[in-house]
């Protein structure tokens, strides 16, 4: 699975980095964080889908996401 | 560090879960994924800030983010 178009807005990355305590954030840092988050989301998503199928569902629920993030 | 307001839009979570292969996604699944991503982003951000300070900078750069995501 690849992300052609970017899904998470860079402005959200800047807000999160400021919340983490950053004074200044470069544009490429926001893009790097977004890439890392999208990769993480796809990995979690694929696991969560497997868990939902395993439970006999076609709908991914929060419990699938939670199981995927804690394993 | 806590996220009071949510920074990443839920629509982005739905797009990423669909890219991962999900047929259907519940609202609470999107929220759970967002929470998990924001927590991950804050952890990465705090490490990246430490690395930027260590390099004598006040600006977080992509190299700090990359170091934080690979350690």
Backbone of each chain as nested JSON, in Angstrom:
{
  "chains": [
    {"id": "A", "residues": [
      {"number": 1, "name": "UNK", "atoms": {"N": [0.848, -1.201, 0.0], "CA": [0.0, 0.0, 0.0], "C": [0.88, 1.246, 0.0]}},
      {"number": 2, "name": "UNK", "atoms": {"N": [0.61, 2.147, -0.909], "CA": [1.378, 3.392, -0.951], "C": [0.418, 4.574, -0.861]}},
      {"number": 3, "name": "UNK", "atoms": {"N": [0.933, 5.686, -0.379], "CA": [0.132, 6.907, -0.359], "C": [0.654, 7.819, -1.46]}},
      {"number": 4, "name": "UNK", "atoms": {"N": [-0.096, 7.894, -2.535], "CA": [0.272, 8.788, -3.623], "C": [-0.002, 10.224, -3.181]}},
      {"number": 5, "name": "UNK", "atoms": {"N": [-1.28, 10.493, -2.974], "CA": [-1.678, 11.792, -2.463], "C": [-1.467, 11.775, -0.946]}},
      {"number": 6, "name": "UNK", "atoms": {"N": [-1.106, 12.938, -0.399], "CA": [-0.906, 13.011, 1.037], "C": [-2.227, 13.328, 1.718]}},
      {"number": 7, "name": "UNK", "atoms": {"N": [-2.522, 12.628, 2.776], "CA": [-3.844, 12.738, 3.386], "C": [-3.909, 13.63, 4.617]}},
      {"number": 8, "name": "UNK", "atoms": {"N": [-2.827, 13.693, 5.368], "CA": [-2.848, 14.483, 6.597], "C": [-2.289, 15.873, 6.314]}},
      {"number": 9, "name": "UNK", "atoms": {"N": [-3.012, 16.92, 6.676], "CA": [-2.539, 18.281, 6.375], "C": [-1.284, 18.666, 7.176]}},
      {"number": 10, "name": "UNK", "atoms": {"N": [-0.387, 19.397, 6.539], "CA": [0.85, 19.826, 7.206], "C": [0.571, 20.735, 8.392]}},
      {"number": 11, "name": "UNK", "atoms": {"N": [-0.506, 21.517, 8.329], "CA": [-0.823, 22.421, 9.436], "C": [-1.042, 21.641, 10.73]}},
      {"number": 12, "name": "UNK", "atoms": {"N": [-1.607, 20.436, 10.603], "CA": [-1.811, 19.603, 11.794], "C": [-0.471, 19.166, 12.38]}},
      {"number": 13, "name": "UNK", "atoms": {"N": [0.5, 18.907, 11.497], "CA": [1.823, 18.505, 11.967], "C": [2.49, 19.645, 12.733]}},
      {"number": 14, "name": "UNK", "atoms": {"N": [2.314, 20.86, 12.224], "CA": [2.908, 21.999, 12.912], "C": [2.274, 22.171, 14.304]}},
      {"number": 15, "name": "UNK", "atoms": {"N": [0.952, 22.062, 14.384], "CA": [0.288, 22.205, 15.682], "C": [0.776, 21.159, 16.671]}},
      {"number": 16, "name": "UNK", "atoms": {"N": [0.909, 19.914, 16.217], "CA": [1.342, 18.849, 17.117], "C": [2.794, 19.057, 17.573]}},
      {"number": 17, "name": "UNK", "atoms": {"N": [3.646, 19.512, 16.661], "CA": [5.048, 19.745, 17.046], "C": [5.156, 20.911, 18.027]}},
      {"number": 18, "name": "UNK", "atoms": {"N": [4.306, 21.921, 17.851], "CA": [4.29, 23.027, 18.81], "C": [3.784, 22.539, 20.176]}},
      {"number": 19, "name": "UNK", "atoms": {"N": [2.78, 21.688, 20.155], "CA": [2.29, 21.115, 21.418], "C": [3.367, 20.299, 22.113]}},
      {"number": 20, "name": "UNK", "atoms": {"N": [4.2, 19.654, 21.318], "CA": [5.291, 18.848, 21.879], "C": [6.379, 19.745, 22.468]}},
      {"number": 21, "name": "UNK", "atoms": {"N": [6.326, 21.061, 22.136], "CA": [7.263, 22.003, 22.722], "C": [8.216, 22.675, 21.745]}},
      {"number": 22, "name": "UNK", "atoms": {"N": [8.035, 22.446, 20.446], "CA": [8.945, 23.03, 19.457], "C": [8.788, 24.543, 19.391]}},
      {"number": 23, "name": "UNK", "atoms": {"N": [9.923, 25.244, 19.306], "CA": [9.869, 26.697, 19.112], "C": [9.622, 27.012, 17.65]}},
      {"number": 24, "name": "UNK", "atoms": {"N": [10.427, 26.363, 16.79], "CA": [10.284, 26.565, 15.349], "C": [10.356, 25.214, 14.654]}},
      {"number": 25, "name": "UNK", "atoms": {"N": [9.661, 25.133, 13.537], "CA": [9.562, 23.866, 12.817], "C": [9.775, 24.134, 11.332]}},
      {"number": 26, "name": "UNK", "atoms": {"N": [10.682, 23.432, 10.7], "CA": [10.904, 23.631, 9.261], "C": [9.818, 22.91, 8.472]}},
      {"number": 27, "name": "UNK", "atoms": {"N": [9.635, 23.37, 7.227], "CA": [8.618, 22.752, 6.362], "C": [8.914, 21.275, 6.139]}},
      {"number": 28, "name": "UNK", "atoms": {"N": [10.207, 20.957, 5.948], "CA": [10.548, 19.557, 5.668], "C": [10.345, 18.672, 6.897]}},
      {"number": 29, "name": "UNK", "atoms": {"N": [10.414, 19.258, 8.085], "CA": [10.142, 18.483, 9.301], "C": [8.667, 18.099, 9.363]}},
      {"number": 30, "name": "UNK", "atoms": {"N": [7.803, 19.032, 8.969], "CA": [6.357, 18.72, 8.962], "C": [6.084, 17.591, 7.97]}},
      {"number": 31, "name": "UNK", "atoms": {"N": [6.707, 17.681, 6.787], "CA": [6.497, 16.652, 5.771], "C": [7.036, 15.304, 6.247]}},
      {"number": 32, "name": "UNK", "atoms": {"N": [8.177, 15.315, 6.917], "CA": [8.762, 14.06, 7.411], "C": [7.856, 13.434, 8.466]}},
      {"number": 33, "name": "UNK", "atoms": {"N": [7.297, 14.269, 9.343], "CA": [6.402, 13.734, 10.378], "C": [5.129, 13.185, 9.732]}},
      {"number": 34, "name": "UNK", "atoms": {"N": [4.608, 13.911, 8.751], "CA": [3.42, 13.41, 8.064], "C": [3.685, 12.059, 7.399]}},
      {"number": 35, "name": "UNK", "atoms": {"N": [4.811, 11.938, 6.713], "CA": [5.127, 10.668, 6.047], "C": [5.202, 9.538, 7.068]}},
      {"number": 36, "name": "UNK", "atoms": {"N": [5.838, 9.819, 8.177], "CA": [5.976, 8.807, 9.21], "C": [4.616, 8.412, 9.788]}},
      {"number": 37, "name": "UNK", "atoms": {"N": [3.748, 9.399, 10.002], "CA": [2.415, 9.11, 10.549], "C": [1.558, 8.335, 9.56]}},
      {"number": 38, "name": "UNK", "atoms": {"N": [1.683, 8.668, 8.271], "CA": [0.855, 7.968, 7.282], "C": [1.302, 6.517, 7.144]}},
      {"number": 39, "name": "UNK", "atoms": {"N": [2.593, 6.302, 7.226], "CA": [3.116, 4.931, 7.182], "C": [2.613, 4.132, 8.397]}},
      {"number": 40, "name": "UNK", "atoms": {"N": [2.688, 4.767, 9.552], "CA": [2.204, 4.143, 10.787], "C": [0.705, 3.833, 10.68]}},
      {"number": 41, "name": "UNK", "atoms": {"N": [-0.061, 4.779, 10.141], "CA": [-1.516, 4.59, 10.014], "C": [-1.847, 3.436, 9.075]}},
      {"number": 42, "name": "UNK", "atoms": {"N": [-1.099, 3.314, 7.986], "CA": [-1.362, 2.228, 7.041], "C": [-1.045, 0.879, 7.671]}},
      {"number": 43, "name": "UNK", "atoms": {"N": [0.016, 0.826, 8.451], "CA": [0.392, -0.43, 9.112], "C": [-0.686, -0.82, 10.124]}},
      {"number": 44, "name": "UNK", "atoms": {"N": [-1.081, 0.153, 10.943], "CA": [-2.145, -0.089, 11.92], "C": [-3.436, -0.488, 11.207]}},
      {"number": 45, "name": "UNK", "atoms": {"N": [-3.741, 0.212, 10.126], "CA": [-4.962, -0.064, 9.372], "C": [-4.997, -1.481, 8.83]}},
      {"number": 46, "name": "UNK", "atoms": {"N": [-3.901, -1.92, 8.267], "CA": [-3.87, -3.277, 7.706], "C": [-4.061, -4.338, 8.788]}},
      {"number": 47, "name": "UNK", "atoms": {"N": [-3.433, -4.124, 9.927], "CA": [-3.631, -5.066, 11.041], "C": [-5.08, -5.033, 11.519]}},
      {"number": 48, "name": "UNK", "atoms": {"N": [-5.623, -3.83, 11.638], "CA": [-6.997, -3.681, 12.142], "C": [-7.999, -4.363, 11.213]}},
      {"number": 49, "name": "UNK", "atoms": {"N": [-7.775, -4.276, 9.912], "CA": [-8.66, -4.932, 8.936], "C": [-8.605, -6.448, 9.121]}},
      {"number": 50, "name": "UNK", "atoms": {"N": [-7.399, -6.956, 9.344], "CA": [-7.25, -8.391, 9.581], "C": [-8.048, -8.804, 10.832]}},
      {"number": 51, "name": "UNK", "atoms": {"N": [-7.975, -7.991, 11.85], "CA": [-8.707, -8.311, 13.088], "C": [-10.222, -8.231, 12.889]}},
      {"number": 52, "name": "UNK", "atoms": {"N": [-10.673, -7.255, 12.117], "CA": [-12.115, -7.149, 11.881], "C": [-12.603, -8.347, 11.078]}},
      {"number": 53, "name": "UNK", "atoms": {"N": [-11.832, -8.772, 10.079], "CA": [-12.204, -9.971, 9.318], "C": [-12.238, -11.202, 10.227]}},
      {"number": 54, "name": "UNK", "atoms": {"N": [-11.253, -11.265, 11.093], "CA": [-11.163, -12.399, 12.017], "C": [-12.388, -12.466, 12.923]}},
      {"number": 55, "name": "UNK", "atoms": {"N": [-12.966, -11.32, 13.209], "CA": [-14.157, -11.251, 14.058], "C": [-15.435, -11.363, 13.219]}},
      {"number": 56, "name": "UNK", "atoms": {"N": [-15.297, -11.652, 11.917], "CA": [-16.455, -11.842, 11.051], "C": [-17.141, -10.551, 10.643]}},
      {"number": 57, "name": "UNK", "atoms": {"N": [-16.395, -9.446, 10.649], "CA": [-16.974, -8.147, 10.269], "C": [-16.297, -7.576, 9.035]}},
      {"number": 58, "name": "UNK", "atoms": {"N": [-17.052, -6.741, 8.327], "CA": [-16.454, -5.998, 7.215], "C": [-16.242, -4.536, 7.593]}},
      {"number": 59, "name": "UNK", "atoms": {"N": [-16.701, -4.176, 8.783], "CA": [-16.524, -2.818, 9.272], "C": [-15.4, -2.784, 10.308]}},
      {"number": 60, "name": "UNK", "atoms": {"N": [-14.44, -1.923, 10.079], "CA": [-13.37, -1.746, 11.054], "C": [-13.895, -0.899, 12.203]}},
      {"number": 61, "name": "UNK", "atoms": {"N": [-13.758, -1.42, 13.421], "CA": [-14.232, -0.707, 14.613], "C": [-13.052, -0.269, 15.475]}},
      {"number": 62, "name": "UNK", "atoms": {"N": [-13.366, 0.567, 16.47], "CA": [-12.311, 1.067, 17.351], "C": [-11.569, -0.075, 18.035]}},
      {"number": 63, "name": "UNK", "atoms": {"N": [-12.278, -1.142, 18.391], "CA": [-11.611, -2.255, 19.089], "C": [-10.529, -2.897, 18.208]}},
      {"number": 64, "name": "UNK", "atoms": {"N": [-10.73, -2.882, 16.888], "CA": [-9.716, -3.425, 15.972], "C": [-8.477, -2.528, 15.948]}},
      {"number": 65, "name": "UNK", "atoms": {"N": [-8.741, -1.215, 15.914], "CA": [-7.627, -0.25, 15.927], "C": [-6.843, -0.382, 17.223]}},
      {"number": 66, "name": "UNK", "atoms": {"N": [-7.587, -0.5, 18.33], "CA": [-6.907, -0.586, 19.634], "C": [-6.064, -1.849, 19.739]}},
      {"number": 67, "name": "UNK", "atoms": {"N": [-6.606, -2.955, 19.245], "CA": [-5.84, -4.205, 19.262], "C": [-4.578, -4.05, 18.41]}},
      {"number": 68, "name": "UNK", "atoms": {"N": [-4.715, -3.38, 17.273], "CA": [-3.569, -3.21, 16.365], "C": [-2.497, -2.3, 16.966]}},
      {"number": 69, "name": "UNK", "atoms": {"N": [-2.911, -1.331, 17.759], "CA": [-1.917, -0.396, 18.314], "C": [-1.244, -0.939, 19.564]}},
      {"number": 70, "name": "UNK", "atoms": {"N": [-1.827, -1.948, 20.189], "CA": [-1.237, -2.439, 21.442], "C": [-0.461, -3.729, 21.25]}},
      {"number": 71, "name": "UNK", "atoms": {"N": [-0.535, -4.302, 20.078], "CA": [0.174, -5.587, 19.908], "C": [1.666, -5.334, 19.619]}}
    ]},
    {"id": "B", "residues": [
      {"number": 1, "name": "UNK", "atoms": {"N": [2.55, 16.168, 27.954], "CA": [1.889, 16.871, 26.85], "C": [0.559, 16.192, 26.544]}},
      {"number": 2, "name": "UNK", "atoms": {"N": [-0.489, 16.967, 26.47], "CA": [-1.798, 16.398, 26.134], "C": [-2.372, 17.15, 24.941]}},
      {"number": 3, "name": "UNK", "atoms": {"N": [-3.233, 16.472, 24.197], "CA": [-3.935, 17.134, 23.106], "C": [-5.36, 17.377, 23.554]}},
      {"number": 4, "name": "UNK", "atoms": {"N": [-5.656, 18.607, 23.838], "CA": [-7.012, 18.977, 24.221], "C": [-7.887, 18.973, 22.974]}},
      {"number": 5, "name": "UNK", "atoms": {"N": [-7.568, 19.892, 22.081], "CA": [-8.247, 19.933, 20.8], "C": [-7.593, 18.876, 19.904]}},
      {"number": 6, "name": "UNK", "atoms": {"N": [-8.408, 18.285, 19.031], "CA": [-7.86, 17.285, 18.126], "C": [-7.332, 17.969, 16.885]}},
      {"number": 7, "name": "UNK", "atoms": {"N": [-6.156, 17.573, 16.44], "CA": [-5.489, 18.295, 15.366], "C": [-5.609, 17.641, 13.993]}},
      {"number": 8, "name": "UNK", "atoms": {"N": [-5.711, 16.327, 13.967], "CA": [-5.774, 15.637, 12.677], "C": [-7.234, 15.39, 12.31]}},
      {"number": 9, "name": "UNK", "atoms": {"N": [-7.659, 15.785, 11.107], "CA": [-9.072, 15.616, 10.734], "C": [-9.454, 14.141, 10.572]}},
      {"number": 10, "name": "UNK", "atoms": {"N": [-10.665, 13.789, 10.971], "CA": [-11.147, 12.413, 10.865], "C": [-11.237, 11.956, 9.412]}},
      {"number": 11, "name": "UNK", "atoms": {"N": [-11.514, 12.88, 8.49], "CA": [-11.618, 12.514, 7.074], "C": [-10.305, 11.909, 6.57]}},
      {"number": 12, "name": "UNK", "atoms": {"N": [-9.186, 12.418, 7.091], "CA": [-7.883, 11.867, 6.699], "C": [-7.742, 10.435, 7.201]}},
      {"number": 13, "name": "UNK", "atoms": {"N": [-8.291, 10.165, 8.376], "CA": [-8.221, 8.8, 8.923], "C": [-9.024, 7.84, 8.065]}},
      {"number": 14, "name": "UNK", "atoms": {"N": [-10.182, 8.299, 7.606], "CA": [-10.997, 7.44, 6.746], "C": [-10.256, 7.14, 5.436]}},
      {"number": 15, "name": "UNK", "atoms": {"N": [-9.668, 8.163, 4.824], "CA": [-8.937, 7.934, 3.564], "C": [-7.798, 6.939, 3.756]}},
      {"number": 16, "name": "UNK", "atoms": {"N": [-7.061, 7.081, 4.844], "CA": [-5.931, 6.173, 5.068], "C": [-6.409, 4.745, 5.322]}},
      {"number": 17, "name": "UNK", "atoms": {"N": [-7.51, 4.595, 6.053], "CA": [-8.024, 3.235, 6.308], "C": [-8.553, 2.6, 5.03]}},
      {"number": 18, "name": "UNK", "atoms": {"N": [-9.138, 3.413, 4.165], "CA": [-9.592, 2.887, 2.871], "C": [-8.381, 2.482, 2.023]}},
      {"number": 19, "name": "UNK", "atoms": {"N": [-7.339, 3.293, 2.052], "CA": [-6.112, 2.929, 1.331], "C": [-5.515, 1.636, 1.862]}},
      {"number": 20, "name": "UNK", "atoms": {"N": [-5.645, 1.416, 3.163], "CA": [-5.122, 0.182, 3.766], "C": [-5.964, -1.014, 3.351]}},
      {"number": 21, "name": "UNK", "atoms": {"N": [-7.16, -0.743, 2.785], "CA": [-7.987, -1.84, 2.28], "C": [-9.323, -2.022, 2.971]}},
      {"number": 22, "name": "UNK", "atoms": {"N": [-9.678, -1.114, 3.867], "CA": [-10.935, -1.268, 4.613], "C": [-12.144, -1.06, 3.701]}},
      {"number": 23, "name": "UNK", "atoms": {"N": [-13.162, -1.914, 3.869], "CA": [-14.408, -1.727, 3.126], "C": [-15.263, -0.663, 3.808]}},
      {"number": 24, "name": "UNK", "atoms": {"N": [-15.407, -0.829, 5.117], "CA": [-16.19, 0.135, 5.896], "C": [-15.448, 0.449, 7.174]}},
      {"number": 25, "name": "UNK", "atoms": {"N": [-15.659, 1.668, 7.643], "CA": [-14.932, 2.147, 8.813], "C": [-15.915, 2.848, 9.731]}},
      {"number": 26, "name": "UNK", "atoms": {"N": [-15.956, 2.469, 10.993], "CA": [-16.867, 3.131, 11.929], "C": [-16.269, 4.464, 12.381]}},
      {"number": 27, "name": "UNK", "atoms": {"N": [-17.147, 5.354, 12.844], "CA": [-16.684, 6.663, 13.319], "C": [-15.695, 6.522, 14.47]}},
      {"number": 28, "name": "UNK", "atoms": {"N": [-16.002, 5.577, 15.382], "CA": [-15.118, 5.436, 16.548], "C": [-13.754, 4.863, 16.151]}},
      {"number": 29, "name": "UNK", "atoms": {"N": [-13.706, 4.129, 15.045], "CA": [-12.414, 3.624, 14.562], "C": [-11.541, 4.773, 14.069]}},
      {"number": 30, "name": "UNK", "atoms": {"N": [-12.168, 5.722, 13.379], "CA": [-11.41, 6.892, 12.909], "C": [-10.856, 7.673, 14.093]}},
      {"number": 31, "name": "UNK", "atoms": {"N": [-11.691, 7.861, 15.108], "CA": [-11.265, 8.61, 16.292], "C": [-10.143, 7.867, 17.018]}},
      {"number": 32, "name": "UNK", "atoms": {"N": [-10.249, 6.53, 17.095], "CA": [-9.217, 5.748, 17.779], "C": [-7.888, 5.844, 17.027]}},
      {"number": 33, "name": "UNK", "atoms": {"N": [-7.964, 5.812, 15.705], "CA": [-6.732, 5.922, 14.914], "C": [-6.12, 7.313, 15.075]}},
      {"number": 34, "name": "UNK", "atoms": {"N": [-6.981, 8.327, 15.047], "CA": [-6.47, 9.688, 15.245], "C": [-5.776, 9.834, 16.602]}},
      {"number": 35, "name": "UNK", "atoms": {"N": [-6.406, 9.32, 17.652], "CA": [-5.791, 9.419, 18.98], "C": [-4.432, 8.738, 19.002]}},
      {"number": 36, "name": "UNK", "atoms": {"N": [-4.378, 7.577, 18.383], "CA": [-3.126, 6.832, 18.363], "C": [-2.045, 7.584, 17.578]}},
      {"number": 37, "name": "UNK", "atoms": {"N": [-2.435, 8.187, 16.456], "CA": [-1.469, 8.937, 15.646], "C": [-0.996, 10.197, 16.362]}},
      {"number": 38, "name": "UNK", "atoms": {"N": [-1.908, 10.857, 17.077], "CA": [-1.508, 12.096, 17.757], "C": [-0.547, 11.787, 18.906]}},
      {"number": 39, "name": "UNK", "atoms": {"N": [-0.808, 10.676, 19.578], "CA": [0.089, 10.263, 20.657], "C": [1.482, 9.939, 20.083]}},
      {"number": 40, "name": "UNK", "atoms": {"N": [1.488, 9.208, 18.978], "CA": [2.736, 8.863, 18.299], "C": [3.472, 10.136, 17.863]}},
      {"number": 41, "name": "UNK", "atoms": {"N": [2.738, 11.091, 17.302], "CA": [3.346, 12.337, 16.822], "C": [3.967, 13.132, 17.971]}},
      {"number": 42, "name": "UNK", "atoms": {"N": [3.298, 13.168, 19.11], "CA": [3.827, 13.911, 20.252], "C": [5.104, 13.258, 20.778]}},
      {"number": 43, "name": "UNK", "atoms": {"N": [5.119, 11.927, 20.778], "CA": [6.306, 11.215, 21.257], "C": [7.482, 11.479, 20.307]}},
      {"number": 44, "name": "UNK", "atoms": {"N": [7.217, 11.343, 19.008], "CA": [8.256, 11.624, 18.007], "C": [8.714, 13.081, 18.122]}},
      {"number": 45, "name": "UNK", "atoms": {"N": [7.736, 13.99, 18.292], "CA": [8.047, 15.411, 18.377], "C": [8.954, 15.731, 19.556]}},
      {"number": 46, "name": "UNK", "atoms": {"N": [8.658, 15.146, 20.693], "CA": [9.48, 15.424, 21.876], "C": [10.906, 14.92, 21.693]}},
      {"number": 47, "name": "UNK", "atoms": {"N": [11.046, 13.747, 21.099], "CA": [12.398, 13.241, 20.816], "C": [13.11, 14.139, 19.804]}},
      {"number": 48, "name": "UNK", "atoms": {"N": [12.385, 14.548, 18.769], "CA": [12.99, 15.366, 17.711], "C": [13.468, 16.71, 18.266]}},
      {"number": 49, "name": "UNK", "atoms": {"N": [12.706, 17.286, 19.187], "CA": [13.096, 18.556, 19.809], "C": [14.395, 18.373, 20.597]}},
      {"number": 50, "name": "UNK", "atoms": {"N": [14.486, 17.255, 21.311], "CA": [15.708, 16.963, 22.062], "C": [16.906, 16.866, 21.098]}},
      {"number": 51, "name": "UNK", "atoms": {"N": [16.701, 16.227, 19.964], "CA": [17.802, 16.09, 18.999], "C": [18.181, 17.435, 18.384]}},
      {"number": 52, "name": "UNK", "atoms": {"N": [17.184, 18.28, 18.12], "CA": [17.506, 19.586, 17.546], "C": [18.284, 20.436, 18.556]}},
      {"number": 53, "name": "UNK", "atoms": {"N": [17.889, 20.377, 19.82], "CA": [18.632, 21.114, 20.851], "C": [20.061, 20.579, 20.961]}},
      {"number": 54, "name": "UNK", "atoms": {"N": [20.175, 19.278, 20.886], "CA": [21.489, 18.641, 20.982], "C": [22.402, 19.1, 19.847]}},
      {"number": 55, "name": "UNK", "atoms": {"N": [21.8, 19.419, 18.708], "CA": [22.567, 19.893, 17.552], "C": [22.719, 21.408, 17.576]}},
      {"number": 56, "name": "UNK", "atoms": {"N": [22.306, 22.046, 18.675], "CA": [22.477, 23.491, 18.812], "C": [21.479, 24.311, 18.023]}},
      {"number": 57, "name": "UNK", "atoms": {"N": [20.325, 23.729, 17.718], "CA": [19.305, 24.443, 16.95], "C": [18.03, 24.626, 17.749]}},
      {"number": 58, "name": "UNK", "atoms": {"N": [17.285, 25.674, 17.373], "CA": [15.953, 25.861, 17.943], "C": [14.869, 25.507, 16.942]}},
      {"number": 59, "name": "UNK", "atoms": {"N": [15.299, 25.185, 15.722], "CA": [14.361, 24.784, 14.68], "C": [14.419, 23.276, 14.496]}},
      {"number": 60, "name": "UNK", "atoms": {"N": [13.258, 22.65, 14.586], "CA": [13.19, 21.211, 14.34], "C": [13.237, 20.985, 12.833]}},
      {"number": 61, "name": "UNK", "atoms": {"N": [14.15, 20.137, 12.389], "CA": [14.316, 19.839, 10.96], "C": [13.932, 18.393, 10.68]}},
      {"number": 62, "name": "UNK", "atoms": {"N": [13.834, 18.082, 9.394], "CA": [13.464, 16.717, 8.993], "C": [14.441, 15.697, 9.564]}},
      {"number": 63, "name": "UNK", "atoms": {"N": [15.712, 16.032, 9.616], "CA": [16.703, 15.071, 10.122], "C": [16.425, 14.702, 11.579]}},
      {"number": 64, "name": "UNK", "atoms": {"N": [15.877, 15.634, 12.351], "CA": [15.526, 15.332, 13.754], "C": [14.349, 14.363, 13.81]}},
      {"number": 65, "name": "UNK", "atoms": {"N": [13.37, 14.621, 12.959], "CA": [12.198, 13.741, 12.9], "C": [12.629, 12.341, 12.475]}},
      {"number": 66, "name": "UNK", "atoms": {"N": [13.483, 12.276, 11.461], "CA": [13.925, 10.958, 10.954], "C": [14.701, 10.199, 12.022]}},
      {"number": 67, "name": "UNK", "atoms": {"N": [15.553, 10.905, 12.74], "CA": [16.298, 10.243, 13.815], "C": [15.327, 9.72, 14.882]}},
      {"number": 68, "name": "UNK", "atoms": {"N": [14.32, 10.527, 15.192], "CA": [13.351, 10.133, 16.225], "C": [12.504, 8.936, 15.79]}},
      {"number": 69, "name": "UNK", "atoms": {"N": [12.232, 8.813, 14.508], "CA": [11.38, 7.713, 14.053], "C": [12.16, 6.418, 13.854]}},
      {"number": 70, "name": "UNK", "atoms": {"N": [13.473, 6.506, 13.749], "CA": [14.239, 5.285, 13.481], "C": [14.928, 4.725, 14.721]}},
      {"number": 71, "name": "UNK", "atoms": {"N": [14.878, 5.475, 15.794], "CA": [15.597, 4.955, 16.981], "C": [14.739, 3.902, 17.708]}}
    ]}
  ]
}
